[in-house]
């Protein structure tokens, strides 16, 4: 584990971060102000994080104390196998696999091209990559949004490997749907820079062992960044394509009615304290 500065340690101990031993980049998506009905996103209803393969017994207890009952795992089989990172059994918590598989991971030539693009045009490449997730991940995102529609008290966690890209796109979609301001969404995305710090040594060790990554470390660093302006650029492109999250869900999933959207908001927004 990386050695944290006192400031970084303080940040990781403060909201929206929560503490679950052995899990990096874990934080609450609740507490953000919404434009809808003078509300805020319900605290502790949905958490986001990096992988959970290294959760300790203490972490499992902390997760249960946070009320988490379901974990949605967005990682592909190839990642879990390559890194020997299967999520452990956690008593009382259901693990639901909803993989989003980027085609580049199966083809070194495609991966090299994507890294080259990240090295040369970081922001544009994030927009392309995240837009691809909207198609490649529609089944996964539909599964999670359907659960959020049907469960008044979801108490769930969504994660991928780093908790940045596939999880970040989901968090962006959810917070946009709930009426959170773009700047707040982008700043939440950027918190991954702090959130990943404790696990950075593990990630560097993994990626530096992949030949195509070693050949273009600048591209890897750009791909691993979480700058707020990249999320702002993605949201702009998203609205140009779909208009809104409602438009995306209606176009790409089975959640096609105003009633579906209303139920998600009803389940996840609470009245702002006066």
Rosetta silent file (secondary structure, phi, psi, omega in degrees, C-alpha in Angstrom):
SEQUENCE: XXXXXXXXXXXXXXXXXXXXXXXXXXXXXXXXXXXXXXXXXXXXXXXXXXXXXXXXXXXXXXXXXXXXXXXXXXXXXXXXXXXXXXXXXXXXXXXXXXXXXXXXXXXXXXXXXXXXXXXXXXXXXXXXXXXXXXXXXXXXXXXXXXXXXXXXXXXXXXXXXXXXXXXXXXXXXXXXXXXXXXXXXXXXXXXXXXXXXXXXXXXXXXXXXXXXXXXXXXXXXXXXXXXXXXXXXXXXXXXXXXXXXXXXXXXXXXXXXXXXXXXXXXXXXXXXXX
SCORE:     score description
SCORE:     0.000 S_00000001
   1 L     0.000  145.897 -179.949    0.000    0.000    0.000 S_00000001
   2 L   -72.050  151.726  174.064    1.137    3.537   -0.737 S_00000001
   3 L   -85.592  122.755 -176.006    2.177    5.866    2.064 S_00000001
   4 L   -92.795  147.169  170.999   -0.356    8.668    2.278 S_00000001
   5 L   -71.915  160.615  177.152    0.316   12.257    3.223 S_00000001
   6 H   -56.839  -36.745  179.814   -1.622   13.545    6.258 S_00000001
   7 H   -66.379  -43.333  179.100   -3.810   15.573    3.893 S_00000001
   8 H   -64.583  -41.808  178.826   -4.613   12.532    1.722 S_00000001
   9 H   -62.158  -39.459  178.368   -5.368   10.429    4.788 S_00000001
  10 H   -65.736  -42.116  178.343   -7.722   13.134    6.055 S_00000001
  11 H   -59.965  -44.146 -177.138   -9.485   13.331    2.685 S_00000001
  12 H   -70.454  -16.768  177.959  -10.005    9.558    2.597 S_00000001
  13 L   -95.817    2.511 -175.408  -11.501    9.671    6.091 S_00000001
  14 L  -116.770  149.746  177.044  -13.972   12.420    5.127 S_00000001
  15 L   -57.082  147.843    5.994  -17.243   12.312    3.135 S_00000001
  16 L   -82.030    1.847  178.191  -18.040   11.323    0.495 S_00000001
  17 E   -67.799  146.340  171.350  -15.362    8.679    1.160 S_00000001
  18 L  -124.666  163.034 -176.162  -16.261    5.843    3.498 S_00000001
  19 L  -105.906  117.398  171.160  -13.917    3.359    5.135 S_00000001
  20 L  -133.917  108.820 -171.582  -14.067   -0.315    4.154 S_00000001
  21 L   -59.060  126.311  179.137  -10.779   -2.020    4.927 S_00000001
  22 L    93.006   -0.397 -179.998   -9.156   -3.521    1.839 S_00000001
  23 L  -119.509  127.169 -179.185  -11.306   -1.628   -0.688 S_00000001
  24 L   -97.804  157.716  172.441   -9.945    1.413   -2.532 S_00000001
  25 L    57.534   40.204 -177.409  -11.740    4.402   -3.992 S_00000001
  26 L  -102.496  126.360 -178.902  -14.925    3.709   -2.058 S_00000001
  27 E  -153.861  164.635 -176.188  -17.345    6.535   -1.512 S_00000001
  28 E   -89.207  132.906  173.930  -20.990    7.440   -1.113 S_00000001
  29 L   -86.352    0.265 -179.922  -22.960    8.802   -4.072 S_00000001
  30 L   -88.117  168.900  175.956  -25.478   10.273   -1.639 S_00000001
  31 L    93.505   -8.927 -179.253  -25.716   13.722   -0.116 S_00000001
  32 L   -81.781  139.885  178.541  -25.508   15.742   -3.341 S_00000001
  33 E   -65.509  144.220  177.941  -28.109   18.454   -3.932 S_00000001
  34 L  -117.567  151.372  174.222  -30.715   17.808   -6.624 S_00000001
  35 L   -78.764  -10.349 -175.706  -32.696   20.209   -8.775 S_00000001
  36 L   -93.084  122.788  168.594  -35.750   17.990   -8.284 S_00000001
  37 L    56.280   35.250  178.432  -38.208   18.702   -5.472 S_00000001
  38 L    52.539   38.769 -173.119  -35.732   20.507   -3.217 S_00000001
  39 E  -106.225  175.686  170.574  -34.102   17.130   -2.637 S_00000001
  40 E  -131.721  156.170  176.017  -30.743   15.502   -2.057 S_00000001
  41 E   -67.785  132.301 -174.594  -29.497   12.111   -3.172 S_00000001
  42 L   -59.036  122.811  179.719  -30.270    9.625   -0.398 S_00000001
  43 L   -64.537  144.704  175.027  -27.132    9.031    1.705 S_00000001
  44 L    62.565   11.492  177.371  -25.651    5.511    1.858 S_00000001
  45 L   -77.949  -37.904 -178.880  -28.131    4.188   -0.724 S_00000001
  46 E  -137.732  126.012  173.517  -25.453    3.641   -3.387 S_00000001
  47 E  -108.665  157.245  174.878  -21.707    3.332   -2.953 S_00000001
  48 E  -128.179  149.192 -178.382  -19.065    3.208   -5.683 S_00000001
  49 E  -163.791  175.311  166.578  -15.617    1.653   -5.429 S_00000001
  50 L   -82.588 -173.154 -175.036  -12.713   -0.186   -6.969 S_00000001
  51 L   -58.603  159.052 -174.764  -12.456   -3.980   -6.883 S_00000001
  52 L  -116.251   18.597 -176.011  -13.205   -5.850   -3.669 S_00000001
  53 L   -64.408  -24.555 -174.650  -10.824   -8.801   -4.027 S_00000001
  54 L  -107.753   17.135  178.878   -8.701   -7.649   -1.080 S_00000001
  55 L   -61.280  136.277 -179.634  -11.478   -6.822    1.375 S_00000001
  56 L   -92.571  173.481  175.839  -10.537   -7.935    4.883 S_00000001
  57 H   -60.826  -37.775  175.693  -12.763   -9.445    7.556 S_00000001
  58 H   -62.414  -42.812  178.879  -12.879   -5.990    9.125 S_00000001
  59 H   -62.664  -39.203  178.187  -13.895   -4.555    5.759 S_00000001
  60 H   -61.101  -41.596  178.246  -16.676   -7.111    5.375 S_00000001
  61 H   -66.533  -41.112  178.363  -18.081   -6.057    8.735 S_00000001
  62 H   -63.030  -38.796  178.890  -17.791   -2.369    7.804 S_00000001
  63 H   -62.738  -42.808  178.938  -19.615   -3.043    4.523 S_00000001
  64 H   -66.523  -37.303  178.035  -22.474   -4.705    6.381 S_00000001
  65 H   -65.359  -27.170  175.001  -22.599   -1.825    8.874 S_00000001
  66 L   -77.503   -7.159  176.371  -23.039    0.512    5.891 S_00000001
  67 L    89.183    7.000 -175.929  -26.113   -1.546    4.995 S_00000001
  68 L   -67.515  126.963  179.038  -24.831   -2.902    1.664 S_00000001
  69 L  -114.438  -24.756 -179.836  -26.898   -5.894    0.526 S_00000001
  70 E  -132.791  142.331  175.051  -25.994   -6.096   -3.174 S_00000001
  71 E  -123.603  123.810  176.740  -22.758   -5.558   -5.072 S_00000001
  72 E  -100.179  116.115 -175.335  -22.813   -5.012   -8.842 S_00000001
  73 E  -102.648  112.517 -176.353  -19.466   -6.042  -10.355 S_00000001
  74 L   -88.490    1.897 -175.166  -18.809   -4.463  -13.781 S_00000001
  75 L   -75.914  149.719  176.695  -15.504   -6.257  -14.414 S_00000001
  76 L   -81.849  156.460  178.802  -14.981   -8.639  -17.304 S_00000001
  77 H   -56.242  -38.841 -176.645  -14.036  -12.274  -16.766 S_00000001
  78 H   -62.645  -34.978  178.181  -10.647  -11.667  -18.390 S_00000001
  79 H   -67.913  -47.741 -177.692   -9.743   -9.055  -15.749 S_00000001
  80 H   -60.108  -42.511 -178.521  -10.746  -11.221  -12.816 S_00000001
  81 H   -70.687  -44.881 -176.457   -8.798  -14.173  -14.191 S_00000001
  82 H   -62.090  -39.764 -174.987   -5.738  -12.162  -15.244 S_00000001
  83 L  -101.196    5.209 -177.549   -5.359  -10.465  -11.866 S_00000001
  84 L    49.588   53.675 -168.876   -6.664  -13.347   -9.719 S_00000001
  85 L  -122.844   41.361  177.189   -9.133  -10.842   -8.310 S_00000001
  86 L   -65.735  134.718  177.753  -12.338  -12.763   -7.649 S_00000001
  87 L   -66.814  132.847 -179.786  -14.558  -10.990   -5.125 S_00000001
  88 L   -69.623  157.964  173.195  -14.678  -12.893   -1.857 S_00000001
  89 L   -68.610  130.791  178.186  -17.879  -14.271   -0.393 S_00000001
  90 L  -122.506  114.769 -175.602  -19.363  -11.700    1.968 S_00000001
  91 L   -56.119  126.623  177.825  -22.031  -13.052    4.295 S_00000001
  92 L    84.766    1.783 -179.158  -25.386  -11.362    3.687 S_00000001
  93 L  -121.088  126.096  178.188  -24.232   -9.595    0.510 S_00000001
  94 E   -90.101  127.752  177.403  -25.251  -10.764   -2.971 S_00000001
  95 E   -97.264  120.818 -178.595  -22.601  -10.343   -5.678 S_00000001
  96 E  -114.275  117.211  178.994  -24.138   -9.727   -9.111 S_00000001
  97 E   -82.617  119.762  176.313  -21.846   -9.981  -12.132 S_00000001
  98 L  -132.744   70.707 -169.576  -22.771   -7.470  -14.843 S_00000001
  99 L   -67.869  139.248  168.539  -19.588   -7.377  -16.953 S_00000001
 100 L  -114.507  112.950 -174.246  -18.721   -4.615  -19.375 S_00000001
 101 L  -105.705  115.509  174.898  -15.993   -5.948  -21.646 S_00000001
 102 L   -79.050  129.013 -175.049  -13.901   -3.505  -23.655 S_00000001
 103 H   -61.530  -23.326 -178.609  -12.875   -5.172  -26.923 S_00000001
 104 H   -62.711  -30.077 -175.684   -9.350   -3.758  -26.604 S_00000001
 105 H   -66.777  -22.384 -179.655   -8.513   -6.115  -23.747 S_00000001
 106 H   -94.167   -3.352 -175.096   -8.769   -9.114  -26.062 S_00000001
 107 L  -139.056  104.044 -178.380   -6.651   -7.578  -28.836 S_00000001
 108 H   -56.234  -31.993  179.412   -3.177   -6.131  -28.100 S_00000001
 109 H   -66.555  -43.998  177.764   -3.217   -4.216  -31.401 S_00000001
 110 H   -65.603  -39.386  179.596   -6.452   -2.441  -30.493 S_00000001
 111 H   -64.445  -41.755  177.968   -5.166   -1.777  -26.984 S_00000001
 112 H   -61.939  -39.961  178.820   -1.957   -0.246  -28.337 S_00000001
 113 H   -65.781  -39.214  179.588   -3.998    2.001  -30.628 S_00000001
 114 H   -68.510  -40.099  177.060   -6.201    3.120  -27.738 S_00000001
 115 H   -63.981  -39.701  176.580   -3.186    3.885  -25.555 S_00000001
 116 H   -59.962  -41.883  178.769   -1.640    5.868  -28.404 S_00000001
 117 H   -64.603  -41.322  177.417   -4.868    7.863  -28.640 S_00000001
 118 H   -63.213  -36.143  179.275   -4.828    8.525  -24.886 S_00000001
 119 H   -68.490  -30.502 -174.891   -1.249    9.733  -25.182 S_00000001
 120 H   -98.408  -38.237 -175.909   -2.072   12.144  -28.005 S_00000001
 121 L  -140.260   75.976 -172.957   -5.677   13.256  -27.366 S_00000001
 122 H   -56.752  -53.859 -173.286   -6.620   12.423  -23.809 S_00000001
 123 H   -63.712  -46.796 -179.064   -9.939   14.244  -23.557 S_00000001
 124 H   -62.152  -34.857 -178.337  -11.286   13.154  -26.938 S_00000001
 125 H   -73.148  -34.646  172.916  -10.290    9.555  -26.211 S_00000001
 126 H   -61.905  -42.654  179.679  -12.128    9.555  -22.887 S_00000001
 127 H   -60.846  -45.330  178.469  -15.241   10.771  -24.688 S_00000001
 128 H   -61.902  -47.324 -177.199  -14.927    7.984  -27.270 S_00000001
 129 H   -62.404  -46.905 -177.464  -14.243    5.339  -24.614 S_00000001
 130 H   -70.032  -32.483  175.895  -17.090    6.382  -22.334 S_00000001
 131 H   -66.450  -36.122  175.418  -19.502    6.656  -25.254 S_00000001
 132 H   -63.842  -36.829  177.233  -18.610    3.073  -26.181 S_00000001
 133 H   -59.465  -33.577 -179.173  -19.478    2.015  -22.624 S_00000001
 134 H   -60.260  -33.651  176.923  -22.994    3.355  -23.186 S_00000001
 135 H   -86.858  -53.100 -176.688  -23.470    0.700  -25.889 S_00000001
 136 H   -63.841  -28.737 -175.555  -21.239   -2.085  -24.587 S_00000001
 137 L  -105.073   12.503 -173.900  -22.563   -1.630  -21.057 S_00000001
 138 H   -62.504  -37.086  178.641  -26.242   -1.036  -21.705 S_00000001
 139 H   -65.388  -42.497  178.597  -27.259   -4.455  -20.346 S_00000001
 140 H   -63.603  -48.743 -179.001  -25.191   -3.912  -17.198 S_00000001
 141 H   -64.766  -37.364  177.496  -26.480   -0.394  -16.649 S_00000001
 142 H   -60.878  -42.615  179.572  -30.051   -1.528  -17.342 S_00000001
 143 H   -58.819  -44.325 -178.251  -29.739   -4.216  -14.661 S_00000001
 144 H   -69.923  -45.838 -179.745  -28.624   -1.677  -12.069 S_00000001
 145 H   -64.435  -34.149  176.903  -31.182    0.975  -12.993 S_00000001
 146 H   -64.502  -41.934  176.182  -33.949   -1.640  -12.952 S_00000001
 147 H   -61.281  -43.378 -179.536  -32.923   -2.608   -9.429 S_00000001
 148 H   -66.368  -28.932  175.345  -32.926    1.059   -8.404 S_00000001
 149 H   -70.564  -40.317 -170.441  -36.421    1.415   -9.861 S_00000001
 150 H   -90.927  -13.732 -174.110  -37.787   -1.622   -8.049 S_00000001
 151 L  -115.429  108.673 -178.546  -36.054   -1.292   -4.675 S_00000001
 152 L   -62.317  -28.531  179.137  -37.112    1.610   -2.417 S_00000001
 153 L  -127.152   80.527 -168.060  -34.057    1.072   -0.182 S_00000001
 154 L   -65.297  -43.433 -179.931  -31.342   -0.185   -2.534 S_00000001
 155 L    41.817   64.058 -176.599  -28.278   -0.199   -0.232 S_00000001
 156 E  -128.451  170.182  176.940  -25.976   -1.363   -3.012 S_00000001
 157 E  -133.647  138.850  178.319  -22.441   -0.875   -4.277 S_00000001
 158 E  -118.615  131.518 -179.091  -21.248   -0.615   -7.888 S_00000001
 159 E  -148.725  160.306  169.161  -17.618   -1.288   -8.778 S_00000001
 160 L  -128.936 -141.362 -179.999  -15.162   -2.196  -11.526 S_00000001
 161 L   -78.997  -56.277  179.573  -11.383   -2.597  -11.224 S_00000001
 162 L   -97.823  -13.612 -176.236  -10.369    0.948  -10.285 S_00000001
 163 L    74.743   26.770 -173.398  -13.869    2.324   -9.752 S_00000001
 164 L  -114.273  -52.225 -168.614  -13.139    5.057  -12.283 S_00000001
 165 L   -93.545  -69.826  179.169  -14.346    4.423  -15.837 S_00000001
 166 H   -62.589  -41.817  175.792  -17.241    1.959  -16.091 S_00000001
 167 H   -67.488  -38.209  179.634  -18.279    2.838  -12.552 S_00000001
 168 H   -64.405  -38.215  176.934  -17.713    6.523  -13.301 S_00000001
 169 H   -66.557  -42.876  176.517  -20.014    6.435  -16.314 S_00000001
 170 H   -59.369  -47.759 -178.974  -22.712    4.738  -14.238 S_00000001
 171 H   -59.985  -40.731  177.472  -22.314    7.318  -11.456 S_00000001
 172 H   -60.329  -48.744  179.734  -22.507   10.117  -14.013 S_00000001
 173 H   -59.617  -46.153 -177.772  -25.718    8.726  -15.527 S_00000001
 174 H   -63.229  -48.672 -176.784  -27.312    8.248  -12.128 S_00000001
 175 H   -67.581  -34.950  173.636  -26.418   11.675  -10.773 S_00000001
 176 H   -62.081  -45.066 -179.774  -27.539   13.388  -13.988 S_00000001
 177 H   -60.799  -33.294 -177.887  -30.861   11.545  -13.768 S_00000001
 178 L   -87.583    3.634  173.174  -31.232   12.682  -10.161 S_00000001
 179 L    83.414   24.978  176.597  -30.662   16.330  -11.065 S_00000001
 180 L   -83.245  141.038 -177.386  -27.158   16.863   -9.688 S_00000001
 181 L   -63.586  147.520 -178.464  -25.216   19.729  -11.288 S_00000001
 182 H   -56.594  -42.617 -177.938  -22.595   18.857  -13.911 S_00000001
 183 H   -62.302  -38.645  178.777  -19.768   20.507  -11.972 S_00000001
 184 H   -66.354  -42.377  178.646  -20.587   18.426   -8.899 S_00000001
 185 H   -61.661  -44.943 -179.529  -20.670   15.236  -10.993 S_00000001
 186 H   -65.129  -38.455  178.806  -17.309   16.065  -12.569 S_00000001
 187 H   -68.769  -35.137  175.423  -15.771   16.843   -9.183 S_00000001
 188 H   -62.545  -44.578  177.074  -17.060   13.534   -7.809 S_00000001
 189 H   -56.646  -43.276 -176.136  -15.405   11.766  -10.742 S_00000001
 190 H   -68.329  -18.227  178.297  -12.136   13.583  -10.027 S_00000001
 191 L   -63.634  -15.997  176.690  -12.083   12.289   -6.441 S_00000001
 192 H   -58.525  -30.179  178.121  -10.802    9.010   -7.876 S_00000001
 193 H   -56.039  -42.238  177.215   -7.351   10.629   -7.979 S_00000001
 194 H   -77.281  -43.442 -172.940   -7.391   10.622   -4.176 S_00000001
 195 H   -62.576  -30.959 -177.802   -9.391    7.424   -3.812 S_00000001
 196 L   -85.004  -10.036 -172.990   -6.957    5.269   -5.772 S_00000001
 197 H   -55.468  -42.994 -179.193   -3.851    6.451   -3.953 S_00000001
 198 H   -64.146  -25.167 -178.601   -3.786    3.609   -1.373 S_00000001
 199 H  -104.970   11.270 -173.107   -3.934    0.999   -4.151 S_00000001
 200 H   -64.617  -35.707 -179.709   -1.675    2.690   -6.671 S_00000001
 201 H   -61.824  -40.755  179.397    1.276    0.362   -6.101 S_00000001
 202 H   -64.855  -43.829 -179.017   -0.860   -2.671   -6.966 S_00000001
 203 H   -64.831  -42.935  179.388   -2.209   -1.019  -10.118 S_00000001
 204 H   -63.098  -42.150  178.884    1.244    0.057  -11.301 S_00000001
 205 H   -60.968  -43.066  179.357    2.594   -3.450  -10.695 S_00000001
 206 H   -62.798  -53.321 -172.580   -0.254   -4.966  -12.711 S_00000001
 207 H   -69.999  -34.033 -178.901   -0.094   -2.607  -15.640 S_00000001
 208 H   -70.624  -12.841  177.238    3.696   -2.515  -15.879 S_00000001
 209 L   -87.047   -6.614 -179.730    3.639   -6.288  -16.407 S_00000001
 210 L   -94.730  117.996 -172.924    1.577   -5.897  -19.594 S_00000001
 211 H   -52.612  -45.628 -176.176    3.953   -5.444  -22.579 S_00000001
 212 H   -66.194  -27.604  176.145    1.779   -3.030  -24.535 S_00000001
 213 H   -72.652  -41.772 -179.769    1.453   -0.847  -21.432 S_00000001
 214 H   -61.419  -28.966 -177.692    5.206   -0.776  -20.831 S_00000001
 215 L   -77.381  -15.547 -178.211    5.695    0.481  -24.382 S_00000001
 216 L  -146.280   69.810 -175.940    3.487    3.556  -23.858 S_00000001
 217 H   -68.360  -30.029  176.375    3.512    4.569  -20.213 S_00000001
 218 H   -61.602  -43.057  176.604    2.426    8.130  -21.038 S_00000001
 219 H   -62.232  -38.812  178.146   -0.737    6.725  -22.588 S_00000001
 220 H   -63.056  -44.851 -179.710   -1.276    4.570  -19.504 S_00000001
 221 H   -62.830  -42.151  177.391   -0.932    7.571  -17.191 S_00000001
 222 H   -65.166  -42.241  179.082   -3.414    9.587  -19.243 S_00000001
 223 H   -62.713  -31.544 -178.967   -5.813    6.640  -19.379 S_00000001
 224 L   -86.567   -0.380 -178.357   -5.557    6.331  -15.598 S_00000001
 225 L   -78.765  163.584  178.147   -6.282    9.995  -14.938 S_00000001
 226 L  -140.543   59.427 -178.481   -9.593   11.310  -13.641 S_00000001
 227 L   -78.206  137.313 -176.175   -9.639   14.983  -14.528 S_00000001
 228 H   -57.454  -36.966 -176.345  -12.953   16.760  -14.059 S_00000001
 229 H   -65.118  -25.522  177.012  -12.784   18.374  -17.506 S_00000001
 230 H   -69.912  -38.027  176.596  -12.818   14.949  -19.163 S_00000001
 231 H   -69.755  -37.336  175.762  -16.125   14.109  -17.504 S_00000001
 232 H   -59.431  -43.616  179.457  -17.513   17.529  -18.482 S_00000001
 233 H   -63.698  -40.132  178.058  -16.572   16.785  -22.105 S_00000001
 234 H   -63.860  -44.099 -178.831  -18.264   13.379  -21.922 S_00000001
 235 H   -62.010  -37.622  177.157  -21.485   14.853  -20.518 S_00000001
 236 H   -62.552  -47.536  179.429  -21.575   17.384  -23.345 S_00000001
 237 H   -64.904  -37.728  179.252  -21.152   14.640  -25.963 S_00000001
 238 H   -60.106  -46.712 -178.402  -23.696   12.464  -24.165 S_00000001
 239 H   -67.679  -33.912  177.045  -26.372   15.169  -24.310 S_00000001
 240 H   -63.668  -32.217 -177.656  -25.648   15.830  -27.970 S_00000001
 241 H   -86.575  -44.113 -171.794  -26.297   12.146  -28.687 S_00000001
 242 H  -114.291  -15.069 -178.105  -29.142   11.277  -26.296 S_00000001
 243 L    86.104  -48.662 -176.363  -30.474   14.582  -24.990 S_00000001
 244 L  -164.018  171.408  175.583  -30.771   13.292  -21.433 S_00000001
 245 H   -66.068  -35.929  174.974  -30.407   10.175  -19.317 S_00000001
 246 H   -57.157  -42.313  178.656  -34.116    9.599  -19.831 S_00000001
 247 H   -63.852  -40.064  177.893  -33.400    9.628  -23.570 S_00000001
 248 H   -64.031  -48.768 -177.939  -30.557    7.143  -23.141 S_00000001
 249 H   -62.141  -39.226  179.764  -32.596    4.736  -21.032 S_00000001
 250 H   -69.300  -34.405 -177.681  -35.505    4.869  -23.463 S_00000001
 251 H   -79.813  -34.452 -168.555  -33.223    4.334  -26.472 S_00000001
 252 H  -114.504   -9.026 -176.785  -30.923    1.641  -25.087 S_00000001
 253 L  -134.041 -177.257  177.569  -32.837   -0.189  -22.322 S_00000001
 254 L   -90.472    1.383  176.883  -36.302   -1.441  -21.402 S_00000001
 255 L   -87.157   87.891 -167.437  -36.843    1.446  -18.969 S_00000001
 256 L  -114.635   -0.555 -175.333  -38.898    3.469  -21.399 S_00000001
 257 L  -110.634  158.973  174.525  -41.660    5.146  -19.403 S_00000001
 258 H   -63.139  -29.958  177.765  -41.888    8.295  -17.323 S_00000001
 259 H   -63.231  -38.165  177.122  -43.058    6.023  -14.534 S_00000001
 260 H   -60.109  -46.560 -178.409  -39.738    4.167  -14.565 S_00000001
 261 H   -65.170  -43.785 -178.712  -37.825    7.419  -14.185 S_00000001
 262 H   -60.673  -38.903 -179.674  -40.172    8.726  -11.489 S_00000001
 263 H   -66.567  -41.007  178.253  -39.717    5.558   -9.413 S_00000001
 264 H   -60.939  -46.153  179.781  -35.923    5.806   -9.542 S_00000001
 265 H   -64.979  -40.556 -179.857  -36.058    9.412   -8.385 S_00000001
 266 H   -63.133  -37.042 -178.820  -38.611    8.615   -5.692 S_00000001
 267 H   -75.306  -23.060 -169.341  -36.404    5.830   -4.340 S_00000001
 268 H  -118.596   -1.256  176.656  -33.189    7.844   -4.359 S_00000001
 269 E  -114.294  137.602  175.176  -34.115   11.420   -3.480 S_00000001
 270 E  -126.083  161.579 -177.032  -34.978   12.645   -0.008 S_00000001
 271 E   -68.429  137.885  178.668  -36.020   16.071    1.184 S_00000001
 272 L   -68.409  135.810  178.878  -33.202   18.481    1.878 S_00000001
 273 L   -65.460  138.370 -178.461  -32.811   19.314    5.557 S_00000001
 274 L   -79.938    0.000    0.000  -33.924   22.858    6.345 S_00000001
